[in-house]
Amino acid sequence: MNLTYFRVISGPLIFCFSAFLDAFLLSFWIFIFAAITDYLDGILARRFNLESDLGKILDPIADKILLVSSLFAIMIIANESFLNLVCLIIIIREFWVSGLREFSAKRFSDDITKVTYLAKIKTAVQFIGIATFFLTFAIQFQLGIFLSNFVLFMSMLITVKTGLDYTKNVLGHIKVS
């Protein structure tokens, strides 16, 4: 649970360090550590049977705080319309899927919107894209900006695909019920 709390705190810290202080390398390392805690949190909870109802609620919230805070920072720093659109689509999907999960948990079961393998890949690609942005900002490497944009764009495509998959799954259960 402490790993989850670290991600909750990391998001606003990353935003402040990068958007206000231009401390991009510090933001990069905080983000890397927070991304690792996301991975470890799930593994440790399953391996040692430490899963809890509170953890199931807080873990995705912590992930979204980390993701949205980091994307907002990147949007402010880069100030590029296309990148802002990519980030906006990612953020909208995250809220949409959260709503679908809430709806399906109340109406059907949590299994309908259970995290898929592709969604795990989506998170990994998003995290790689975000991390490369912070590193690129720190070392001021223009080719890195292009590569970061490309990786985040690819993550957006996967994000949209998984969002559509979850939507179809929930709508399929609504028609059946």
C-alpha positions in Angstrom: 0.0 0.0 0.0 2.9 2.3 0.7 4.0 1.9 -3.0 0.5 3.1 -4.0 0.8 6.2 -1.8 4.2 6.9 -3.3 2.6 7.1 -6.8 -0.2 9.4 -5.5 2.5 11.8 -4.2 4.8 11.4 -7.1 2.4 12.8 -9.7 2.1 16.3 -8.2 5.8 16.3 -7.3 6.7 15.5 -10.9 4.4 18.2 -12.1 5.8 20.8 -9.8 9.5 19.9 -10.4 9.1 19.9 -14.1 6.5 22.6 -14.9 7.7 25.1 -12.3 11.4 24.3 -11.6 12.6 22.8 -14.9 14.0 19.9 -12.8 13.5 17.5 -15.6 16.1 15.0 -14.6 14.7 14.8 -11.0 11.2 14.4 -12.6 12.6 11.6 -14.8 14.0 9.7 -11.8 10.9 10.1 -9.7 8.8 9.0 -12.6 11.0 5.9 -13.2 10.8 4.9 -9.6 7.0 5.5 -9.5 6.6 3.4 -12.6 8.6 0.6 -11.1 6.5 0.7 -7.9 3.4 0.3 -10.1 4.9 -2.9 -11.4 6.1 -4.1 -8.1 2.9 -3.2 -6.3 0.9 -5.7 -8.3 3.5 -8.5 -8.2 4.0 -8.2 -4.4 0.2 -8.0 -3.7 -0.4 -11.2 -5.7 2.6 -13.1 -4.6 2.1 -12.5 -0.9 -1.7 -12.5 -1.0 -1.8 -8.8 0.1 -4.6 -7.8 -2.2 -7.2 -5.7 -0.5 -10.4 -4.0 -1.5 -8.9 -0.6 -0.7 -5.8 -1.5 -2.7 -8.0 -2.5 -5.7 -9.6 1.0 -5.5 -6.5 3.1 -4.8 -4.1 1.4 -7.2 -5.8 2.6 -10.4 -6.4 6.0 -8.9 -2.7 6.3 -8.0 -1.8 5.3 -11.6 -4.1 7.9 -13.0 -2.7 10.6 -10.7 0.8 9.8 -11.8 -0.2 9.6 -15.5 -2.3 12.7 -15.7 0.1 14.8 -13.6 3.0 13.8 -15.9 1.0 14.4 -19.1 -0.1 17.8 -17.9 3.5 18.7 -17.2 4.6 17.5 -20.6 1.8 19.4 -22.3 2.8 22.7 -20.5 6.5 22.2 -21.2 6.2 21.2 -24.9 3.3 23.5 -25.7 2.6 21.7 -28.9 -0.9 21.3 -30.3 -0.6 17.8 -31.7 1.1 16.5 -28.5 -1.6 18.2 -26.4 -4.3 16.4 -28.5 -2.5 13.0 -28.0 -2.3 13.6 -24.2 -6.0 14.7 -24.1 -7.1 11.5 -25.8 -5.1 9.4 -23.4 -6.6 11.3 -20.4 -10.1 11.1 -21.7 -9.8 7.3 -22.2 -8.5 6.9 -18.7 -11.6 8.6 -17.3 -13.9 6.8 -19.7 -12.5 3.4 -18.7 -12.7 4.3 -15.0 -16.4 5.1 -15.5 -17.0 1.8 -17.4 -15.3 -0.1 -14.5 -17.4 1.6 -11.9 -20.6 1.0 -14.0 -19.8 -2.6 -14.7 -18.8 -3.3 -11.1 -22.2 -2.1 -9.9 -24.2 -3.6 -12.6 -22.4 -6.8 -13.5 -19.0 -7.8 -12.1 -15.4 -6.6 -12.1 -14.4 -9.3 -14.5 -16.0 -7.5 -17.5 -13.5 -4.7 -17.3 -10.6 -6.7 -15.9 -7.2 -5.4 -17.0 -6.1 -7.1 -20.2 -2.7 -7.9 -21.4 -2.9 -5.2 -24.1 -3.8 -2.7 -21.4 -0.7 -3.6 -19.5 1.3 -3.1 -22.6 -0.5 0.3 -23.0 0.6 1.3 -19.6 4.2 0.3 -20.3 4.3 2.2 -23.6 2.8 5.2 -21.9 5.3 5.1 -19.2 8.2 4.7 -21.6 6.9 7.7 -23.6 6.5 9.9 -20.6 10.0 8.9 -19.2 11.6 9.7 -22.5 10.0 13.1 -22.6 11.4 14.0 -19.1 14.9 12.6 -20.1 14.8 14.5 -23.4 13.8 17.7 -21.7 16.7 17.3 -19.3 19.4 16.7 -21.9 17.7 18.9 -24.5 18.0 16.4 -27.3 15.7 17.4 -30.2 15.7 13.9 -31.8 14.5 12.7 -28.4 11.5 14.9 -28.6 10.5 13.4 -32.0 11.0 9.8 -30.6 9.1 10.7 -27.4 6.2 12.1 -29.5 6.2 8.9 -31.6 6.2 6.6 -28.5 3.4 8.6 -26.9 1.4 8.6 -30.1 1.8 4.8 -30.3 0.6 4.5 -26.7 -2.4 6.7 -27.7 -3.3 4.2 -30.4 -3.1 1.3 -28.0 -5.0 3.4 -25.4 -7.9 4.0 -27.9 -7.9 0.3 -28.9 -8.2 -0.9 -25.3 -10.8 1.7 -24.5 -12.9 0.5 -27.4 -12.4 -3.1 -26.3 -13.6 -2.3 -22.8 -16.6 -0.3 -24.2 -17.6 -3.1 -26.5 -17.4 -5.6 -23.7 -19.6 -3.5 -21.4 -22.1 -2.7 -24.1 -22.3 -6.4 -25.0 -23.3 -7.2 -21.4 -25.9 -4.4 -21.4 -27.6 -5.9 -24.4 -27.6 -9.3 -22.9 -29.0 -8.2 -19.5 
